[in-house]
Amino acid sequence: MEKPRFHAMALLLEAAEISSLNGKPAAVGAFNVNFFTQAEGILEGLRRADAPGIIQASKGANKFQGGPDKIAYMIRKAMEKTKHRLPVALHLDHGDMEKAKECVDNGYSSVMIDASNMDYEENLSSTRDIVKYAHKKGVSVEGEYGKLEGVEEDVVHERTTYADPFMVPNFFNKTGADALAVAYGTSHGPNKGAGIQKLAIPIVESSYRGLQAYRLNLKHFLVGHGSSTVPPDLVAEINNYGGSIAETHGVPMDKIKAAIVGGIRKVNIDTDLRLGITATFRKYFHDHPGAEKPSKSLMSIKQALDANPSVIDPRDYLGALDKSLLREDPKGTDLEEVMEMLKERIASHVEMLANEFGSVGLGLEVRNIPLEEMAKVYKD
């Protein structure tokens, strides 16, 4: 098998757009990652669904693993182990100027610059600067317009500021970005609450019609952030085995599908995976009493979970472990058994979502252009 490589995200979203224009609405799933087995589970789910996919790491994930070069290494190792042959993009989620450039220089095929906390003109300027820097290397760029309620890493917005659909074509024209996360009422995290009632699919529909009117839709794409479904059974499982998570709500699948029909071509999923991982660890310790006693790694995880019943972010209870071990296949270690359970939990959920998003079978539709050739495409 040839050395694994990453595809420019724009090529994956282009395939979803063409599918949608041909009567099969589609979006590509973008799944956040922090450690090897999480990546392996995502890849397995994509393989089962015969779907392309986007694996994304936030600023926090890059810091957790020691830098974007470590994340890129980890994803390639997972692709090698699984012999993954479907198109995959490696994407920075919610980056700033510094981190976006760092990821461009360390093997990522796509980066996001989140300048949504700035005023509109400053947002345009920051996004445009990253586009110029990234496109020279064939790397796709995603921006954000509007503000999503909730907490995503160090990005905090107390309320939603909806995107103005009439400004979306302007944003693309002024920046040259490949993708744009438009705020239409979704929110970050598991506590979406009344935010679900604020979903405004017409914002997506109007934004997409604007792209079509200016013939931008084949090269520029809309993104839905904060789109985790937050399955109630996962929350219940966490709470049944020592957790304490309250007031959780996800985005209903029919709303996600409506947004895809309306023009969303990339759907971000993070919280669902965090919940699945946390549920698996809690159930494992319940079903295997004393399993942690001979293992420093398992003991550390269990103590962190016991100390914080409301925790759902795996980095909060994997933090004391050697991160270099978390970048490698856990086979033969004391984490092997529980990590195998995690992989299956993640793979099943990713496979289901890929089917729901309509991306099944799109792998062959993604144009096979190396990043160095994409630079020429952007230049042209």
Phi, psi and omega in degrees: 000135178293158181302131181302140176226161182258147177264149171298133182302326182303327181290324177293317182289330175299318178297321178294322179294315179297318177301317181294319178294334179270013173098002178241091182305133184212150170219156179261132178285138177240116191243127181285149185222148177227336183210169191304308185295327176298316177297317181298319178295319178299313181298320178296318177297319177296320178298315181298326182271355183055050186233144169289164181201164179243122173258125185233146179236133178279175173303320180296320179294319178297319178294318181302319183265359174094014176130160182296332177296325179290321178295314181299318176301313183298317181292320178297320177298319179294321178294322178295315182297318183272357183053044186288127185244354180277154182297132179226134171256144174252120194233140170274126181259128177054058178265163170255184183303311183297312183290325178298315179295322179297320180288323175303320184278354185233035167098359177287149179257000180199144177223151174248134170251113181261095178251028184291344178279351178270168173288169191302313183294322177292322176300313178302314183296314180295317180296316180299320180297317179292321178302314180299318182291315186284318184297335177298337180250011178079014184267130180287158180227136174243137174248183176222139181225126189094176181234129176269130177297146175112191185241127174227103185058241180259012177263116184232125174231126182286335179213161180281136168244109186293148173289146174268111184305329183289342180266351183297311176301324178298318180300313179296315182296322183281336185250330186078011180299152179274328184217156182216122173280114181258133180281116179229017173118353172286168180212158182279150174088176183275348186259062185285329173049229183293349179301332179298328179287347183267001181301130183235080179304326178304333176296317177297311183300316180292321178298316181293320177298325176296318177297318179296319182299325180261010179056044180257349194290342179277348181235350184225136195225151180265144185236139176253107175273170176057041189252015178298145182275343180047068183303126180301330181292329177289318177298316179297320180296317177300313182291329178292335185244039170104354179274171178212087181241127184234162174054050179257139179214139177250180175275121180301142184299327180295330177287320177298316180295322177296321178293323178295315176301324181286344176136358177289133182241355176221130182239121183272132179229119177228304185303321179305316182291321177301316180296316180297319179294314181295319178299319182295316178297315182296317180293322180300313181292328176292317184280344182232068182301131179085358182299335184279343189299317180274003187236118177297323182294309180294323179298317180299317180295312182297318179299320180293321178292319179295327183283341185220088182298339184266000184292139172228343181280117182304332180296336181286337178243357172258359188299330183277352182280159175292115185295331179296328177288327179287349176268359185241165175300125182281003181305130179088359178256174179287355176263357188303312185297310182290326179293327176295322176295319178298315181302315181294320180298314181292315182301317181297319182289319179295319177300315179299315182294319179300321176295315181293327182281351178080017183267002179300131177083001183279352183304317181288344182274349181280126180294137187266078182244117177300156183302322181294330176283328177299327177302322178290323177299314179296321181295321179289000000 
